[in-house]
Amino acid sequence: MPLPLSQVIDLIPHFTVTSMVGSKRLELEQTDNSQVLKTASEERNFMLNKSHSVEVMQKSAKELENGDVSLPELDACIRAFRFQPDRIECMVGGPETVMWERWEWLRNIEAKDTPTGGIAWNDPKQLVPH
């Protein structure tokens, strides 16, 4: 489920935001300069010049620290999502354990989720270890 970036931007480590902004700037720079965008796969860009890329990252970090990066630019660089699983499983045990504890929670599709976005779950069920 997409989330507004404003709800999570303060939770994202600054170095991650710097990397995302700097990478997007490098991508746009290559496109704007009519350079051939070389890709390693259909969606991954090659680094054309490492020293220039470092400069772009340093400039991005400085601008982020000073609050000079606009929310529209951040929105163009970062997408936030809330994952809402239908099933969660947990296994607990170790080398000294005779049998692992294995539990499963299934989403309660008949109950309404909480107003704050929490998920309604059925009671957990213990499963066979493997």
URJO-V608465 format. One record per residue. N is the residue number from 1. SS is DSSP state (A for helix, B for strand, O for the rest). OMEGA is omega in radians with two decimals (none if undefined). D_FIRST is the distance of its C-alpha to the first C-alpha in whole Angstrom. Layout:
n=(N,N)
ss=(SS,SS)
omega=(OMEGA,OMEGA)
d_first=(D_FIRST,D_FIRST)
This chain:
n=(1,2,3,4,5,6,7,8,9,10,11,12,13,14,15,16,17,18,19,20,21,22,23,24,25,26,27,28,29,30,31,32,33,34,35,36,37,38,39,40,41,42,43,44,45,46,47,48,49,50,51,52,53,54,55,56,57,58,59,60,61,62,63,64,65,66,67,68,69,70,71,72,73,74,75,76,77,78,79,80,81,82,83,84,85,86,87,88,89,90,91,92,93,94,95,96,97,98,99,100,101,102,103,104,105,106,107,108,109,110,111,112,113,114,115,116,117,118,119,120,121,122,123,124,125,126,127,128,129,130)
ss=(O,B,B,O,A,A,A,O,A,A,A,O,O,A,A,A,A,A,A,A,A,A,A,A,A,A,A,A,A,A,A,A,O,O,O,O,O,O,B,O,O,O,O,O,B,O,O,O,O,A,A,A,A,A,A,A,A,A,A,A,A,A,A,A,A,O,O,O,O,O,A,A,A,A,A,A,A,O,O,B,B,O,O,O,O,O,B,B,B,B,B,B,O,O,O,O,O,O,O,O,B,B,B,B,B,B,B,O,O,O,O,O,O,O,O,O,O,O,O,O,B,O,O,O,B,B,O,O,O,O)
omega=(-3.14,3.09,3.00,-3.11,-3.12,-3.14,-3.04,-3.03,-3.14,-3.14,-3.09,3.12,-3.08,-3.13,3.08,3.11,3.10,-3.12,-3.14,3.13,-3.14,3.12,3.13,3.11,3.10,3.11,-3.13,3.11,3.13,3.14,-3.12,-3.12,-3.14,3.05,3.08,3.13,-3.10,-3.11,3.09,3.04,-3.09,-3.04,-3.06,-3.12,3.03,2.98,-3.08,-3.09,-3.04,-3.11,3.09,3.12,3.09,3.10,3.13,3.13,3.13,3.12,3.11,3.13,-3.13,-3.14,3.09,3.11,-3.10,-3.13,-3.09,3.09,-3.06,3.08,3.07,3.09,3.10,3.11,3.13,-3.06,-2.96,3.02,3.13,3.14,2.97,3.12,3.12,-3.07,3.05,-3.07,3.05,3.13,3.12,3.06,-3.14,3.12,-3.14,-3.08,-3.11,-3.09,3.10,-3.12,3.12,2.98,-3.14,-3.09,3.13,3.01,3.07,3.12,3.09,-3.05,3.12,-3.14,3.10,3.06,-3.10,-3.14,-3.13,3.10,3.10,-3.08,3.04,-3.09,2.96,3.08,-3.14,3.09,3.11,-3.08,3.00,-3.02,-3.12,none)
d_first=(0,4,6,10,12,15,13,13,16,19,18,18,21,23,25,21,20,24,24,21,22,26,24,23,26,28,26,27,31,31,30,32,35,35,35,34,31,32,29,29,27,25,22,24,27,30,31,34,36,35,37,36,32,33,35,31,30,32,32,28,29,31,30,27,29,31,28,29,25,24,20,20,21,19,16,18,18,14,11,9,5,5,6,7,11,13,16,17,21,23,27,29,33,35,38,40,38,40,37,33,31,28,26,23,20,18,16,18,16,19,19,16,14,15,15,14,11,13,13,16,18,21,24,24,27,29,29,32,32,31)
